[in-house]
Amino acid sequence: MLRIARKEDMTGLRAVGVRIAAVLLALLASGLLILAMGYDPREVVRVMWSGMRTLKALASMIRIAIPLAMAALAVSIAFTMKFWNIGAEGQILMGAFAATAISSVLPEGTPGALRILLMALAGLAGGALWALPPALFRAAFRTNETLLTLMFNYIAIRWVEYLRCQLWKDPAAMGFPQIAPIPESAHLPQLLGVHIGWILVLVLAFLQWVFLRRTKKGFEVRVVGESEKTARYAGMTVGRVLLFGVLLSGALAGLTGMVKLNGTAFVLAERLAGGDGFTAIIIAWLSNLSAPVILVVAFLFAAMKQGAGWMEGLAGIPSALADTVQGLILFFALGSEFFIRYRIILESRHRTERKEAHP
Amino acid sequence: MEPIVEMIGIRKEFPGIVANDDVNLQLLKGEIHAVLGENGAGKSTLMSILFGLYQPEAGRILVRGREVRIQNPNVANDLKIGMVHQHFKLVHNFTVTENIILGLEPMVGLGALDTKKAAARIREMSTRYGLNVDPDARIEEITVGMQQRVEILKMLYRNAEILIFDEPTSVLTPQEIHELMGILKGLVREGRSILLITHKLKEIKEVADRCTVLRRGRVVGTVTVADTTEARMAEMMVGRKVSFAVDKAPAKPGAVTLEIRNLSVMGNRKVLGLRDFSLEVRKGEIVGVAGVDGNGQAELVEALTGMRRAESGQVLLNGTDITADSVRQRIRKGIAHIPEDRHKHGLVLDYSLEDNMILELYDQPPFARRGLLDREAIRPYAEKILSDFDVRSGKGVDSNARDLSGGNQQKAIVGREIELDPEVLIAVQPTRGLDVGAIEYIHRRLVEQRDGGKAVLLVSLELDEIQNLSDRIAVLFRGERMGLLEASATDENEIGLLMAGVQGKGGAA
């Protein structure tokens, strides 16, 4: 008979070992998959590596990692409260939308720094407001936030599509359905070859860590996440804490949208979020919701994404394979969490008999 | 009398602990055999092995002289072993009959249920053993005491001869307990044999023939109940001399601190769980609230602490109305609360003790300044509580609450609440599931609070605890105050009648 029991204590080092083993197993499984598809895994590794080792490639990977890490930081705040915010994708888009909207009403001569600052504030607000309804519904009617935040993604995507094709269609684009790009003065300045979003990410990761561990509000957010009942017992207003945390989560996602817009995309379109809001969920989980780990894992995911592009270009291997590899890693990693926290006990009659023979 | 069950050299391990170690138990045909031990002594594990829920790592089981291997409860059933669990296994929207025949439904023709025949048989058995159960009633409509008798009928219906009762009295009023004891005696008179798991000595004295005492998974001894005093059995159970009476001087009550005026509170089922309840708690006294579980205790406590809204009535603290205040405001004004469920409410199990000790104070100076937590201030505060209240943990304040024993978890909570220096201390089931040592300790601290001039409201399902600690006792039945008694001028019988809803002389007090 199989039984599942909670494991008492696994030391940090062993837990890390299990996680590394999980990633290695995932890579092995990916290799087998590639082999089964008729490609040489060694060739794939060689091509992927060639796409990563130059400085330029490094810069490009960091550019990919920035929004991934920011969005992962965003969702991890909500996840800490066990509020399953699956809506980062939509919040990213609405942040970018709000930033574009502000930019479009500012006079042409607005200084770049001011324009960027206002757009960032708009991004924060846009993301927060988009996260607000699911939070309110949950607080008022105990609706399922997973479903609601997920659905809000699609509303956001369609809304931006509508803007692109109808309302904000750029007359200068000669009939092409496109929203006017943001002015060049709003582009994020570069530092060491990458836009300054990378500094922002480092600062945010640090702030998030301080927030959860060292502030009153963060303490509330964590207690609510661990046990709503205890939070109520201790006199915390659970609904208010929840709302605050979700708004913060949405705001960060919205800021991610603004950074993508002003850092790399420069034009609002529904593909701007590009799945980052979903990948962020995976990253946040794999990182155990820890800010420093999120930075590392986001970079690894960026490397994989970059390598996948190379794979398609140079070796003709469909980049969808990279998604599959990502999925495999997630599968193994989440599986390993199970084994870190629980153990499976195989209870057989034979064992009982053996022990009886030698008491 | 010949033995009907023999368990020899039983050993059962769980990760980290040996629950049963070389345990021998012999049940004679036609006897009531008590299995006595503190929480965690291994009583339930041993019975679960006999009922086929666990497999032992070593040892033999003989039933009617034949060695058997009880791999699952079906095997136990075939051996005519039945068990009444502490938490009943009944389907609430089924009738008594449907519950009893569940699993062995009698069929007529092609699968039509023949409940009539079963109901008739159940009615006949119910009369024979004086169980007084209506076969057609739905489980959700009958009292807990009757539900237990349904569980007994379930065993009898299956012709069980060896009956295991796991802490059967924890949900009953004193009168129901008395009835149950009568039923047990009737069953053994019919030739059945009973194993009674309990930690209550009084019950053992009342019905059991012999008693096997377990401590930390091992058998301390088996005694003949008639020749053994309660004190002796307690000593065997705990491993040292125990004093049951709580040492306390007469109360010197002062001014009224907590005043509850005509309080009515909605229960979970959208009906009033507490009706028109009034009570005063004065400085320097312990007022106990007695009652069977589910008679309005939860509603009362939640309305007092602010976790549930009052429909009508008022709660006053030192004369000021706090009925509309939030939980936090009440804590600030001096209401401390030792919650009934230390896991669900009292602690964040996966947090350090350090964090758990400031759950109510984290936003106050000196623990928080300008929104930031000050660990330098928090740590010594938590450390002081742990040392003052003798909380033993592996890694001091860094230990996770989950890793502590129940007694130490509870001591930590008691310490945290007392350290708030409250006006009123509301203690709900403060010693539930604790061993005797921890119980003594917590009782002493509560009396200490009283003697220090605090008002203490004690809500407990353990009548002994209420009687030992309280200066006055209010009794709850179906959400109403059935009586208010002076603890020194009442007895178990009077309280018990009130708990069962029989109006007594104390009603007007």
Chai-1 contact restraints between the chains, C-beta under 6 A:
chainA,res_idxA,chainB,res_idxB,connection_type,confidence,min_distance_angstrom,max_distance_angstrom,comment,restraint_id
A,E8,B,P15,contact,1.0,0.0,6.0,A-B,restraint_1
A,R214,B,L372,contact,1.0,0.0,6.0,A-B,restraint_2
A,R214,B,L373,contact,1.0,0.0,6.0,A-B,restraint_3
A,T215,B,G371,contact,1.0,0.0,6.0,A-B,restraint_4
A,T215,B,L372,contact,1.0,0.0,6.0,A-B,restraint_5
A,K216,B,D363,contact,1.0,0.0,6.0,A-B,restraint_6
A,K216,B,A368,contact,1.0,0.0,6.0,A-B,restraint_7
A,K216,B,G371,contact,1.0,0.0,6.0,A-B,restraint_8
A,F219,B,Y362,contact,1.0,0.0,6.0,A-B,restraint_9
A,V223,B,V348,contact,1.0,0.0,6.0,A-B,restraint_10
A,E226,B,V348,contact,1.0,0.0,6.0,A-B,restraint_11
A,E226,B,D350,contact,1.0,0.0,6.0,A-B,restraint_12
A,S227,B,V348,contact,1.0,0.0,6.0,A-B,restraint_13
A,K229,B,K344,contact,1.0,0.0,6.0,A-B,restraint_14
A,K229,B,H345,contact,1.0,0.0,6.0,A-B,restraint_15
A,T230,B,H345,contact,1.0,0.0,6.0,A-B,restraint_16
A,T230,B,V348,contact,1.0,0.0,6.0,A-B,restraint_17
A,R232,B,M307,contact,1.0,0.0,6.0,A-B,restraint_18
A,Y233,B,P339,contact,1.0,0.0,6.0,A-B,restraint_19
A,Y233,B,H345,contact,1.0,0.0,6.0,A-B,restraint_20
A,A234,B,L359,contact,1.0,0.0,6.0,A-B,restraint_21
A,A234,B,E360,contact,1.0,0.0,6.0,A-B,restraint_22
A,G235,B,V327,contact,1.0,0.0,6.0,A-B,restraint_23
A,G235,B,R328,contact,1.0,0.0,6.0,A-B,restraint_24
A,G235,B,I331,contact,1.0,0.0,6.0,A-B,restraint_25
A,T352,B,Q55,contact,1.0,0.0,6.0,A-B,restraint_26
A,K355,B,E57,contact,1.0,0.0,6.0,A-B,restraint_27
A,K355,B,A58,contact,1.0,0.0,6.0,A-B,restraint_28
A,E356,B,A58,contact,1.0,0.0,6.0,A-B,restraint_29
A,P359,B,A58,contact,1.0,0.0,6.0,A-B,restraint_30
